[in-house]
Amino acid sequence: MKPLTQEQATRYSRHIMLPTMDWEGQEKLLASRVLLIGVGGLGCAVAQYLVAAGIGHLILVDDDKVELSNLQRQVLHTEHNVGEFKVHSAQARLQAMNSDCDIQTFTHRLNKAELIKLAGEVDLFVDCSDNLASRNLLNEVSVDSQTPLITGAAIRMEGQVCCFIPDSTPPSPCYACYSRLFGEQELSCMEAGVLAPLVGIIGAMQALEAVKLLSGVANVQAGKLMHFDAATSQWREMYIQHYDQCPICAG
Ligand SMILES: [Zn+2]
């Protein structure tokens, strides 16, 4: 890890004064690499906090272009960006926020071989995708490559966050251990709607878990599912167990 420059020490001073973060935690953040799938509502919220917090390298993946109906909640995109790829619109805003962060973009959905290759280059997967195929594939590669995965989802008036940490003790569940219990969310925001600040809350929670995991500033619990009800503004916690016959992560 490289020591912080004087400018970085000033920029990240409110982090560094946290006793469990200190210089070392910030240096870890600056050395960390994150793959973020989806730059919609959740992805915009996650990315802005990761970049502001001092993540060193961020890879953004999304094949969508910005539409007018995205602007209600996807806060990195502006009216001028309608028609542009979301990853390009997001990259410009994020780079203006923190030019130190190295940002790489992909405008197509990554196949398994591409994900496996990138898994060897990153410390964490953050899933902000809006479709099951992407989420299931990312989970498979997370398990195979032992790369931690933070998933988030938000629809209508409800959202949730869960962290899967493949090499943890006791064994972490994976996304498939979770989805066998709760079913898989087939609806998208396009079909069902979503309340604007809800995606910010869930995305910020994903960013919080990511910063904790990457810096070591606090412990992250694998399999802890945090569910938020926007109608009552209440959080609930559940603990997902590792399923010993899971077709993805068992054995
Ligand atoms: Zn599993």
Residues whose N, C-alpha, C, O or C-beta is under 5 A from the ligand:
A	BS01	ZN	P173 C174 A176 C177 C246 I248 C249
